[in-house]
Amino acid sequence: MDTEGEIHGQHDAFLVSEEKFDPILGRLRDDGRQWWADPFKGQPHEINHEGGGRGLYWEGPDGHWLEIITCPFGSGG
């Protein structure tokens, strides 16, 4: 394990149920956080519908890029 130098941000994706998605989005809104439908920050305060589900991205307080999705990648919904 490398303990020297700068820690670079990582991307972590979490598969959540449809029932969990709205409360997570609500917490982002309540906390005044930014979120995007895409990882390039081109669609602020929107969600995506890739794979037949819903997803969004936000930056965590430690600089890591977080994502929630309601359908597994490549599942087609």
C-alpha positions as CSV (number, residue, x, y, z in Angstrom):
1,M,0.0,0.0,0.0
2,D,1.3,3.4,-0.9
3,T,1.0,5.9,1.9
4,E,3.0,8.8,0.4
5,G,1.8,11.5,-1.9
6,E,-1.5,12.8,-3.1
7,I,-4.6,10.7,-2.9
8,H,-6.5,10.8,-6.2
9,G,-10.3,10.7,-6.4
10,Q,-12.0,7.4,-7.2
11,H,-15.3,6.6,-8.8
12,D,-17.6,4.4,-6.7
13,A,-21.0,3.2,-8.1
14,F,-23.7,1.8,-5.9
15,L,-26.7,-0.3,-7.1
16,V,-29.7,0.9,-5.1
17,S,-33.4,-0.1,-5.3
18,E,-36.0,2.3,-6.8
19,E,-37.3,2.8,-3.2
20,K,-33.9,3.9,-2.0
21,F,-33.2,6.3,-4.9
22,D,-35.6,9.1,-4.0
23,P,-34.5,9.4,-0.4
24,I,-30.9,9.6,-1.5
25,L,-31.7,12.3,-4.0
26,G,-33.7,14.0,-1.3
27,R,-30.7,14.1,1.0
28,L,-28.6,15.6,-1.7
29,R,-31.3,18.3,-2.2
30,D,-31.7,18.9,1.5
31,D,-28.0,19.3,1.9
32,G,-27.7,21.8,-1.0
33,R,-25.4,19.4,-2.9
34,Q,-24.9,19.4,-6.6
35,W,-25.6,16.3,-8.7
36,W,-25.5,15.5,-12.4
37,A,-27.0,13.0,-14.8
38,D,-23.5,12.5,-16.3
39,P,-19.9,12.2,-14.9
40,F,-18.8,15.2,-17.0
41,K,-21.1,17.7,-15.1
42,G,-22.9,18.5,-18.3
43,Q,-26.4,17.9,-17.0
44,P,-26.7,19.5,-13.5
45,H,-29.6,18.6,-11.2
46,E,-30.9,15.9,-13.6
47,I,-30.9,12.2,-13.5
48,N,-30.2,9.7,-16.3
49,H,-32.3,6.8,-17.4
50,E,-29.5,4.5,-18.8
51,G,-30.3,0.8,-18.8
52,G,-33.9,1.4,-18.1
53,G,-33.4,2.7,-14.6
54,R,-32.3,5.9,-12.9
55,G,-28.9,7.2,-12.0
56,L,-27.0,10.2,-10.9
57,Y,-23.5,11.4,-9.9
58,W,-22.1,13.7,-7.2
59,E,-18.8,14.5,-5.6
60,G,-18.3,13.3,-2.1
61,P,-16.8,15.6,0.6
62,D,-13.4,13.8,0.1
63,G,-13.3,14.4,-3.7
64,H,-14.4,10.9,-4.7
65,W,-17.0,10.7,-7.5
66,L,-20.1,8.8,-6.3
67,E,-22.8,7.3,-8.4
68,I,-26.1,5.6,-7.7
69,I,-27.9,3.4,-10.2
70,T,-31.2,1.4,-10.0
71,C,-30.3,-1.1,-12.7
72,P,-27.0,-3.1,-13.1
73,F,-24.8,-2.0,-15.9
74,G,-25.7,-3.7,-19.1
75,S,-28.9,-5.2,-17.8
76,G,-31.2,-3.3,-20.1
77,G,-33.6,-2.6,-17.3
